[in-house]
């Protein structure tokens, strides 16, 4: 208690005593024991009141011994079982938790990790991936502000997340790794990575990129074999050495038929190779048929016709057939898009067929176009032609938004020939090219893309477009830019699907170590997201008759079903909206792949660098006793004695109030009882 407080208490007692002496011994005529009793009661009341005003306090110190946290992280991935290290883990854990010196010195907490981290109750070594960095980050977050150390039981092969070696440089806690498994390095061939597109077009060639690596000192020879749905499609011999220990193989394969295809990539193992599971890689690709059949209708023999056919068919998914306006209408059934080159009155039958079928069109006009016919047969646009031909050059509209034109350059393109006249477009449209005569913008469109509902239309007001393709070759020694522009126009015209209220997002295949999730967006009739819908996923595995149902759970702005625990195989599914006649279907392939089987030896070198970066040491299972001894003598990990100061009041104010009330009441009662004023 401070000196000032003691002096104030003494002053309070003296003041209370002086007031009592003045009141009962100087002024009062009361004598005997009654005066002493009243004086005592008045003194207690006054002294308690002064104490209440002074509020004296004193400091109370408590001492406690704070132990260091010892965090034991055990690898629960299947790689520990594959290398036969389960017994090592159990033996180390038993030794740690039966050493009384450790239990006395540390607060020991134990966790297991793989894909996720949890409190250790038992180990089953079934996790399909190892994320060491995630486990270390969690320990740092929870125990980073307290004195702690980490014992890490693992083989050092992390298959998920950040590289733990680099994360360890910023780690606050010392990490003591215990290396599990075999540290011997064996000769090993493996497929480290494959890159392949998710989709391929029917009859097209698709690229496959394969990364192959070799660990060993000898010169080896092997063979790469690739099968597509069980049929061998590629084979080649490879030579690898200690110095040239990796190769990148780039090949192109054919997409023979529609559907989800399994591509099996295999390298023949070495004679004494221990780990052969990483010599095989299964990937999937979905072959889709999106071939667009285009009818190019023309009664003229013109270079534009040939140039358009060549340009459009540069994409193998598009087929162009040149027909005359007199063609039998039965032959037009299979066409998805019509290009009408300089229409005249002979196109009347074709136009009637197009209007009846709500087909999309690409109209190319020029000096030979019959504008009287064209203005009456359709209502999308009109042109007041002056029957005066003129050469016009394109003026690109950089604000065009129907598709990307950022790489399109037309400065060197030669002029097209057109008829002068005012053009009026009656549909919602965007101008891709405007007309320019002798460098001056005349304010008329040259190429327009229009749409209304599901119908789409493109109009080019000029002939001799073949000159643009030739100029493109002169500039770049290829036709790519021109063909890409025409391809985008054709794609715009052939994409006329209405917007769906139920949209699915999923992969065509899932590897065994990845989360398999199917997401769905559902919209009401105004195309606003509906968060109150009930959506069911029906899943059926190929070869099984019964389907399983899964409710799709709301995840913010979408619905989701997690199928990560499903066994490998090919699945079909249907997503349905309850009480609505809306559903979508799809299929995917769950590939059997365990990344934890790709390793045969422990990565002790990386674990050693991790330990050194955190000022700790690396240990092996046989050195567990050494680890325990080092932990016991480590000064930084000793328990810390801490003191806690608590400032408390000398007397509870409620007790003082009770004394004041009691003494004043007793004094008043005695005075009244004895008739005193």
C-alpha positions in Angstrom: 0.0 0.0 0.0 1.3 3.4 -0.9 2.4 5.9 1.8 0.0 8.5 0.7 -2.9 6.1 1.2 -1.7 5.3 4.8 -1.4 9.0 5.6 -5.0 9.6 4.3 -6.3 6.7 6.4 -4.6 8.2 9.5 -5.9 11.7 8.6 -9.4 10.2 8.2 -9.2 8.5 11.7 -7.9 11.7 13.3 -10.5 13.9 11.7 -13.3 11.5 12.7 -12.0 11.5 16.3 -11.8 15.3 16.5 -15.3 15.7 15.3 -16.5 13.2 17.9 -14.6 14.9 20.7 -16.0 18.2 19.6 -19.6 17.0 19.4 -19.8 14.7 22.5 -17.1 16.0 24.8 -17.0 19.7 24.2 -20.7 20.6 23.4 -22.7 17.7 24.7 -23.7 17.4 28.4 -24.2 13.6 28.2 -22.1 11.7 30.7 -21.1 8.1 31.5 -21.1 5.0 29.4 -23.8 6.4 27.2 -21.6 9.1 25.9 -18.8 6.6 25.2 -21.2 4.4 23.2 -22.6 7.3 21.1 -19.1 8.6 20.5 -17.9 5.2 19.3 -20.9 4.9 16.9 -20.4 8.4 15.6 -16.7 7.7 15.1 -17.4 4.5 13.2 -19.8 6.2 10.9 -17.5 9.2 10.2 -14.4 7.0 9.8 -16.2 4.7 7.4 -17.4 7.7 5.4 -13.9 9.1 5.1 -12.6 5.6 4.1 -15.2 5.5 1.4 -14.0 8.8 0.0 -10.3 7.8 0.3 -11.0 4.4 -1.2 -7.7 2.8 -0.1 -6.2 0.1 -2.4 -3.4 -2.4 -2.2 -1.5 -4.5 -4.8 -1.8 -8.2 -4.7 0.9 -10.3 -6.5 0.2 -13.8 -7.8 3.0 -16.0 -9.2 2.5 -18.8 -11.8 4.7 -21.1 -13.8 3.9 -21.0 -17.6 5.1 -24.0 -19.5 6.2 -24.0 -23.2 3.8 -25.5 -25.7 5.2 -28.6 -27.4 3.2 -29.2 -30.6 3.4 -32.7 -32.1 2.3 -32.8 -35.8 1.8 -36.3 -37.2 1.5 -37.0 -40.9 -1.7 -39.0 -41.5 -1.4 -39.3 -45.3 -1.4 -42.7 -47.1 2.3 -42.2 -48.1 3.2 -43.1 -44.5 1.5 -46.5 -44.9 3.0 -46.9 -48.4 6.5 -46.7 -47.0 5.7 -48.8 -44.0 6.3 -46.1 -41.4 3.2 -46.6 -39.3 5.2 -48.4 -36.6 7.7 -45.6 -36.5 5.0 -43.0 -35.8 3.3 -45.0 -33.1 6.7 -45.8 -31.4 7.7 -42.1 -31.4 4.4 -40.9 -30.1 4.4 -43.5 -27.3 7.9 -42.5 -26.3 7.0 -38.7 -26.2 3.9 -39.2 -24.1 5.5 -41.6 -21.6 8.5 -39.4 -20.8 7.6 -37.8 -17.5 10.3 -35.1 -17.9 8.7 -33.8 -21.1 5.2 -33.9 -19.5 6.5 -31.9 -16.6 8.3 -29.3 -18.7 5.8 -28.8 -21.6 2.2 -28.5 -22.4 2.0 -31.2 -25.1 -0.6 -30.8 -27.8 -0.9 -33.3 -30.6 -2.4 -32.9 -34.1 -2.6 -34.9 -37.3 -2.5 -33.5 -40.8 -3.0 -34.5 -44.4 -5.4 -32.4 -46.6 -6.9 -31.0 -43.4 -5.6 -30.6 -39.8 -7.3 -32.0 -36.7 -6.7 -32.8 -33.0 -5.0 -36.2 -32.9 -7.1 -39.0 -31.3 -6.1 -41.8 -33.7 -4.2 -42.2 -37.0 -5.5 -44.2 -40.0 -3.0 -43.0 -42.7 -5.7 -42.6 -45.3 -5.4 -38.9 -46.3 -5.0 -38.6 -50.1 -2.7 -35.6 -50.0 -0.2 -33.9 -47.6 -0.2 -30.1 -46.9 2.6 -29.5 -44.5 2.5 -25.7 -44.9 -1.1 -25.5 -43.9 -0.4 -27.4 -40.7 2.6 -25.1 -39.8 0.5 -22.0 -40.6 -2.3 -23.1 -38.2 0.2 -23.8 -35.4 1.7 -20.3 -36.0 -1.7 -18.7 -35.9 -2.8 -20.4 -32.7 0.5 -20.5 -30.7 2.6 -17.8 -32.4 2.2 -15.4 -29.4 3.3 -18.0 -26.8 6.6 -19.8 -26.3 6.2 -23.0 -28.4 8.1 -25.6 -30.4 7.0 -28.0 -33.1 7.8 -31.7 -33.5 7.0 -32.7 -37.1 6.6 -36.4 -37.9 6.6 -36.7 -41.7 8.4 -38.1 -44.8 8.8 -34.6 -46.1 6.8 -35.2 -49.3 4.2 -32.4 -49.5 1.7 -32.8 -52.3 -0.6 -29.9 -51.7 -0.2 -26.2 -50.9 2.8 -23.9 -50.7 6.4 -25.1 -50.5 7.0 -25.6 -46.7 10.7 -25.0 -47.1 10.2 -21.4 -48.1 7.4 -20.8 -45.6 9.7 -22.0 -42.8 12.0 -18.9 -43.3 9.2 -16.8 -41.9 8.1 -19.3 -39.2 8.2 -18.0 -35.7 8.3 -21.4 -34.0 11.3 -23.8 -34.0 10.5 -26.9 -35.9 12.1 -30.3 -35.1 11.4 -32.7 -37.9 11.6 -36.5 -37.4 12.1 -38.1 -40.8 9.9 -41.1 -41.4 10.5 -43.9 -43.9 13.5 -44.8 -46.1 15.9 -42.0 -47.0 17.7 -44.1 -49.6 17.4 -42.7 -53.2 16.4 -45.2 -55.8 16.5 -45.0 -59.6 13.1 -43.7 -60.7 11.3 -42.8 -63.9 8.2 -40.7 -63.4 5.6 -38.6 -65.3 5.8 -35.3 -63.3 3.1 -33.4 -65.2 0.7 -33.6 -68.2 -1.0 -30.7 -69.9 -4.1 -31.3 -72.0 -7.1 -29.3 -73.0 -10.4 -30.2 -71.4 -12.2 -30.4 -74.7 -11.4 -31.4 -78.3 -13.4 -31.1 -81.4 -14.4 -34.2 -83.4 -12.0 -35.1 -86.1 -9.5 -32.5 -85.0 -6.0 -33.0 -83.6 -5.5 -32.0 -80.0 -2.1 -31.3 -78.2 -0.7 -33.3 -75.3 2.3 -32.1 -73.3 4.1 -34.6 -71.1 6.9 -33.9 -68.6 9.1 -36.9 -67.8 11.9 -36.9 -65.3 14.6 -39.4 -64.2 16.4 -39.8 -60.9 19.5 -42.0 -61.2 23.2 -42.2 -62.2 23.0 -44.6 -65.1 22.1 -44.1 -68.8 18.7 -45.6 -69.3 16.4 -46.3 -72.2 12.6 -46.5 -72.0 9.5 -46.2 -74.1 6.5 -43.9 -73.9 3.2 -45.4 -74.8 -0.2 -43.6 -75.1 -3.5 -45.3 -75.4 -6.9 -43.6 -76.1 -9.8 -45.7 -74.6 -7.5 -48.7 -74.7 -6.3 -48.3 -78.2 -2.6 -47.5 -78.7 -2.2 -44.1 -80.5 1.4 -43.2 -79.9 4.7 -44.8 -79.0 8.2 -43.5 -78.9 11.6 -44.4 -77.5 13.5 -42.2 -75.1 17.1 -42.0 -73.7 17.8 -40.4 -70.3 21.0 -39.8 -68.4 22.2 -38.3 -65.2 22.8 -35.0 -66.9 19.9 -35.1 -69.3 17.3 -36.3 -66.7 14.1 -34.7 -68.0 12.2 -34.5 -71.3 9.2 -32.6 -72.5 7.2 -34.5 -75.1 4.7 -32.5 -77.3 2.5 -34.6 -79.5 -0.8 -34.2 -81.4 -3.5 -36.9 -81.3 -6.7 -37.3 -83.2 -10.2 -37.0 -81.7 -11.9 -39.9 -83.4 -15.4 -39.9 -81.9 -17.6 -38.0 -79.6 -17.6 -38.6 -75.8 -15.5 -38.6 -72.7 -12.2 -40.2 -73.6 -9.6 -41.7 -71.1 -6.0 -41.1 -72.2 -3.5 -43.4 -70.5 0.1 -42.3 -70.6 2.7 -44.9 -69.6 6.5 -45.1 -69.5 8.0 -48.6 -69.3 9.7 -49.0 -65.9 13.3 -49.7 -65.3 14.4 -53.3 -64.4 15.0 -52.5 -60.7 12.6 -49.6 -60.4 10.9 -49.7 -57.0 8.1 -47.2 -57.5 6.2 -48.0 -60.7 2.9 -46.2 -59.8 4.3 -42.8 -61.0 5.0 -44.3 -64.4 1.3 -44.2 -65.3 -0.9 -41.2 -65.7 -4.6 -41.2 -66.6 -6.2 -38.0 -68.0 -9.5 -37.4 -69.6 -10.6 -35.3 -72.5 -14.1 -34.7 -73.8 -14.6 -34.8 -77.6 -17.5 -32.7 -78.7 -19.1 -32.2 -82.1 -19.8 -28.6 -82.8 -19.5 -28.7 -86.6 -21.4 -25.8 -88.2 -22.8 -26.4 -91.7 -22.9 -23.2 -93.7 -24.8 -22.7 -97.0 -23.1 -20.1 -99.2 -25.9 -19.2 -101.7 -24.7 -17.4 -104.8 -25.6 -17.2 -108.5 -22.4 -15.5 -109.4 -18.9 -16.9 -110.0 -16.8 -14.5 -107.9 -13.5 -14.8 -106.0 -15.3 -13.7 -102.8 -17.2 -17.1 -102.8 -14.0 -19.1 -102.8 -12.2 -16.8 -100.3 -15.1 -17.1 -97.9 -15.2 -20.9 -98.2 -11.5 -21.2 -97.6 -11.6 -18.8 -94.7 -14.6 -20.4 -92.9 -13.3 -24.0 -93.4 -9.9 -23.1 -92.0 -11.7 -24.2 -88.8 -12.3 -27.9 -89.2 -15.5 -27.7 -87.3 -17.1 -25.7 -90.1 -18.2 -27.0 -93.5 -19.3 -24.7 -96.3 -21.4 -25.9 -99.2 -21.8 -23.6 -102.2 -25.4 -23.8 -103.6 -27.4 -21.9 -106.1 -30.7 -20.1 -105.3 -32.5 -22.8 -107.4 -31.4 -25.6 -105.0 -34.0 -28.1 -103.8 -35.2 -26.8 -100.4 -35.0 -30.4 -99.0 -31.2 -30.1 -99.3 -31.1 -27.1 -96.9 -32.4 -29.1 -93.9 -28.9 -29.7 -92.4 -27.6 -26.2 -92.7 -27.1 -24.0 -89.6 -26.3 -20.7 -91.2 -26.9 -19.1 -94.6 -24.5 -16.7 -96.4 -26.4 -14.9 -99.1 -24.0 -13.4 -101.7 -25.5 -10.4 -103.6 -29.1 -11.5 -103.4 -31.5 -10.9 -106.3 -35.1 -11.8 -107.0 -34.0 -15.4 -107.6 -33.4 -15.7 -103.9 -37.1 -15.4 -103.1 -37.5 -19.2 -102.3 -34.4 -19.1 -100.1 -35.6 -16.1 -98.2 -39.0 -17.7 -97.6 -37.3 -20.8 -96.2 -35.0 -18.7 -93.9 -37.9 -16.7 -92.5 -40.0 -19.8 -91.9 -37.1 -21.5 -90.0 -35.9 -18.3 -88.2 -32.4 -19.0 -89.6 -29.5 -16.7 -89.1 -28.0 -15.0 -92.2 -24.8 -13.3 -93.4 -25.8 -11.0 -96.3 -23.0 -9.7 -98.6 -24.1 -7.0 -101.0 -22.4 -5.2 -103.8 -23.0 -3.5 -107.2 -24.9 -6.5 -108.5 -27.3 -6.7 -105.6 -31.0 -6.1 -106.4 -31.9 -3.6 -103.7 -35.5 -3.3 -104.7 -35.9 -7.0 -104.0 -33.8 -6.9 -100.8 -35.6 -3.9 -99.3 -39.0 -5.6 -99.7 -38.1 -9.2 -98.8 -36.8 -8.4 -95.3 -37.3 -5.7 -92.6 -33.9 -5.8 -90.8 -32.4 -2.9 -92.9 -33.0 -0.8 -96.0 -30.7 1.0 -98.4 -31.6 3.8 -100.7 -29.2 2.8 -103.4 -28.1 5.4 -106.0 -26.9 2.7 -108.4 -23.5 4.5 -108.4 -20.6 2.2 -107.5 -17.8 3.5 -105.4 -14.7 2.2 -103.6 -14.8 2.4 -99.8 -12.1 1.4 -97.3 -12.9 0.0 -93.8 -12.9 2.3 -90.7 -12.7 0.0 -87.7 -15.0 0.8 -84.7 -12.8 0.2 -81.6 -15.9 0.4 -79.4 -17.3 -2.8 -80.9 -18.3 -5.3 -78.2 -19.8 -8.4 -79.8 -16.4 -10.1 -79.8 -12.8 -9.3 -79.2 -11.2 -7.1 -82.0 -8.2 -5.9 -80.1 -5.8 -7.6 -82.5 -7.6 -6.7 -85.6 -5.8 -4.3 -88.0 -7.2 -3.1 -91.3 -5.1 -0.1 -92.2 -3.6 -1.8 -95.2 -6.8 -3.5 -96.4 -7.7 -2.5 -100.0 -11.1 -0.9 -100.7 -14.3 -2.8 -101.4 -16.8 -1.9 -104.1 -20.3 -0.8 -103.1 -23.3 1.2 -104.3 -23.6 4.6 -102.6 -26.8 5.2 -100.6 -28.2 5.8 -97.2 -28.4 2.7 -94.9 -31.0 2.3 -92.1 -30.7 -0.7 -89.8 -34.0 -1.4 -87.9 -32.7 -3.9 -85.4 -30.4 -3.5 -82.4 -27.0 -3.6 -83.9 -23.3 -2.7 -83.7 -21.1 -1.4 -86.6 -17.8 -3.3 -86.9 -16.5 -1.3 -89.9 -17.7 2.1 -91.2 -17.2 3.4 -94.8 -14.4 5.7 -95.7 -14.0 7.3 -99.1 -10.6 8.8 -99.9 -9.8 9.0 -96.2 -13.1 10.7 -95.2 -15.6 9.0 -92.9 -19.0 9.3 -94.7 -21.0 8.0 -91.7 -22.3 4.9 -93.4 -21.8 1.3 -92.1 -19.7 -1.2 -94.1 -20.1 -4.3 -91.8 -23.0 -4.5 -89.3 -23.9 -7.2 -86.8 -27.6 -7.1 -85.7 -29.7 -9.2 -83.4 -33.3 -9.4 -82.2 -34.3 -12.1 -79.7 -32.7 -15.3 -80.9 -32.2 -14.1 -84.4 -28.8 -12.8 -85.5 -27.7 -11.2 -88.7 -24.6 -9.8 -90.3 -24.6 -7.4 -93.4 -21.5 -6.5 -95.4 -22.1 -3.6 -97.9 -19.3 -4.3 -100.3 -17.8 -7.0 -102.6 -14.2 -8.0 -103.3 -13.6 -9.2 -99.7 -11.1 -11.7 -101.2 -8.6 -8.8 -101.5 -8.6 -8.5 -97.8 -7.5 -12.1 -97.4 -4.8 -11.7 -100.0 -3.5 -8.5 -98.3 -3.5 -10.3 -94.9 -1.1 -12.9 -96.5 1.1 -10.2 -98.0 1.5 -8.6 -94.5 1.9 -11.7 -92.4 2.6 -14.6 -94.8 -0.5 -16.3 -93.5 -4.3 -15.8 -93.5 -4.7 -16.1 -89.7 -6.0 -12.6 -88.9 -8.6 -12.5 -91.7 -9.7 -16.1 -91.1 -10.0 -15.3 -87.3 -12.3 -12.3 -88.0 -14.5 -14.3 -90.3 -14.6 -17.2 -87.8 -15.7 -14.9 -85.0 -18.5 -13.5 -87.2 -19.6 -17.1 -88.1 -19.4 -18.1 -84.4 -21.6 -15.0 -83.4 -24.2 -16.0 -86.0 -24.2 -19.7 -85.1 -24.6 -19.1 -81.3 -28.3 -18.5 -80.8 -29.1 -20.5 -77.7 -31.5 -18.9 -75.3 -30.4 -18.2 -71.8 -31.0 -21.1 -69.4 -32.5 -20.5 -65.9 -30.4 -23.5 -64.6 -26.7 -23.3 -65.3 -24.2 -26.0 -64.2 -20.5 -25.7 -63.5 -18.5 -28.9 -63.3 -15.4 -30.6 -64.6 -15.4 -33.4 -67.2 -13.1 -35.4 -65.0 -11.7 -35.3 -61.4 -8.5 -36.8 -60.2 -8.7 -38.8 -56.9 -6.8 -36.1 -54.9 -9.1 -33.3 -56.0 -12.4 -32.1 -54.6 -15.2 -33.2 -56.9 -17.9 -30.5 -56.7 -20.8 -29.7 -59.0 -22.2 -26.1 -58.8 -25.5 -24.8 -60.1 -26.9 -21.3 -60.6 -30.7 -21.1 -60.6 -32.6 -18.0 -61.7 -36.2 -17.0 -61.4 -38.4 -15.9 -64.4 -36.8 -12.4 -64.2 -33.3 -14.0 -64.3 -32.6 -12.9 -60.7 -30.8 -15.5 -58.5 -33.3 -17.6 -56.6 -31.9 -18.5 -53.1 -35.1 -20.3 -52.0 -35.1 -23.1 -54.5 -34.8 -26.8 -53.7 -32.3 -28.5 -56.1 -31.6 -32.2 -56.2 -28.8 -34.0 -57.9 -29.4 -37.6 -59.1 -26.1 -39.5 -59.6 -25.7 -42.8 -61.3 -22.5 -44.8 -61.8 -21.9 -46.5 -65.1 -22.8 -50.2 -64.7 -25.1 -49.7 -61.7 -28.9 -49.6 -61.9 -29.7 -47.5 -58.8 -29.2 -43.8 -58.7 -28.2 -41.8 -55.6 -29.8 -38.4 -54.6 -27.9 -35.5 -53.2 -29.4 -32.2 -52.1 -27.5 -29.2 -53.5 -26.6 -26.8 -50.6 -26.8 -23.1 -50.9 -23.3 -21.6 -50.9 -23.9 -17.8 -51.1 -24.7 -17.1 -54.7 -24.8 -20.7 -56.0 -25.8 -24.2 -55.1 -23.2 -27.0 -54.6 -23.0 -30.8 -54.2 -19.7 -32.3 -52.9 -19.0 -35.7 -54.5 -15.4 -36.0 -53.4 -15.9 -39.3 -51.6 -17.3 -41.1 -54.6 -15.2 -44.1 -55.9 -13.5 -43.9 -59.3 -15.6 -44.5 -62.4 -17.8 -42.9 -65.0 -20.9 -41.1 -63.7 -24.0 -39.5 -65.3 -26.1 -37.1 -63.4 -29.3 -35.0 -63.6 -29.8 -31.8 -61.7 -33.5 -31.0 -61.0 -35.4 -28.1 -59.5 -38.1 -29.4 -57.2 -41.6 -28.3 -58.2 -40.3 -26.9 -61.5 -40.1 -28.5 -64.9 -36.4 -27.6 -65.2 -33.4 -29.9 -65.3 -30.0 -30.3 -66.7 -27.8 -33.4 -67.2 -24.2 -34.1 -67.6 -21.4 -36.7 -67.0 -18.0 -36.8 -65.5 -15.2 -39.4 -64.9 -13.7 -39.8 -61.5 -10.1 -41.0 -62.1 -8.3 -43.3 -59.8 -5.2 -41.4 -58.8 -3.3 -41.3 -55.5 -0.5 -38.7 -55.6 0.8 -40.1 -52.3 2.0 -43.2 -54.1 4.4 -41.2 -56.2 7.2 -41.2 -53.6 9.4 -44.1 -52.5 11.9 -42.2 -50.3 11.8 -39.4 -47.7 12.8 -35.9 -48.6 15.2 -35.5 -45.6 17.2 -32.8 -47.4 14.3 -30.4 -47.5 13.3 -31.1 -44.0 16.8 -30.4 -42.8 16.7 -27.0 -44.5 13.4 -26.3 -42.8 14.9 -27.2 -39.4 17.9 -25.0 -40.0 15.8 -22.0 -41.1 14.0 -22.2 -37.7 17.2 -22.7 -35.6 16.3 -26.3 -34.9 17.7 -29.7 -35.8 16.7 -32.7 -37.9 16.2 -36.1 -36.3 15.6 -39.7 -37.4 13.3 -42.2 -35.5 16.3 -43.8 -33.9 17.3 -40.4 -32.5 14.1 -39.8 -30.6 15.9 -40.0 -27.2 18.4 -37.4 -28.5 15.5 -35.1 -29.4 14.0 -35.5 -26.0 17.3 -34.7 -24.3 17.8 -31.6 -26.5 14.4 -30.4 -25.7 15.0 -30.8 -22.0 18.2 -28.7 -22.0 17.1 -26.1 -24.5 17.2 -22.8 -22.6 14.7 -21.1 -24.9 12.0 -23.7 -24.1 12.3 -23.6 -20.3 9.1 -22.8 -18.3 8.8 -19.1 -17.4 7.7 -17.8 -13.9 5.3 -15.0 -14.4 3.8 -12.6 -11.8 0.4 -11.0 -12.0 -0.5 -7.9 -10.1 -4.1 -7.3 -8.9 -5.1 -4.0 -7.4 -7.9 -4.5 -5.0 -9.8 -2.2 -2.5 -8.8 -2.5 1.1 -12.4 -2.6 2.3 -15.4 -3.4 0.1 -17.6 -0.3 -0.3 -20.7 -2.3 0.4 -19.3 -3.3 3.8 -18.5 0.3 4.6 -22.0 1.5 3.6 -23.5 -1.2 5.8 -21.4 0.0 8.8 -22.4 3.6 8.1 -26.1 2.8 8.0 -25.9 0.5 11.0 -24.0 2.9 13.2 -26.1 6.0 12.3 -29.3 4.0 12.8 -28.1 2.7 16.2 -27.0 6.2 17.3 -30.3 7.7 16.3 -32.3 5.0 18.1 -30.3 5.4 21.3 -30.6 9.1 21.3 -34.4 9.0 20.7 -34.8 6.3 23.3 -33.1 8.4 25.9 -34.8 11.6 24.9 -31.7 13.3 23.7 -31.7 15.9 21.0 
